[in-house]
Amino acid sequence: MLHDILLLVVGILIGAAIGFFLARYFMKKYLKQNPPINEDMIKALMMQMGRKPNQKQINQMMKAMEKYQ
């Protein structure tokens, strides 16, 4: 009986670890394919703030966003 409970607990822990790493892998893959912010969004945001962004500023913002992902 104790052996069965121990196997159940170990199985749950292994399953949770595998599930965590699989979910992490798929989320990283999804975010790499579909970044949350792209150049068009940055451009629209800066224009809403009353600035006319040039490509250099957009590239700087994109690099800053990639740094924190």
Steps between C-alpha positions, in 0.01 A plus 500: 500500500775744592682396184194587288462843661870573448475402133195723459677800655813444291287464186318826573830684559653366179186587305497852641866552409450371146187714461682810624788462254269419208283804574811718530637372168174560313452848650853604398439363151166683474643831621791474257262442207242758620678775692268698725615834354612560143629802310155611389375504859799705615448744215130539583577547870758773432264677259226496766744672735547772240839390363590414143742210546779427257628149427800540734273570797277205413804271476626623838162424658492152342849421634397619845190277489701195385750557781230444763338193344 
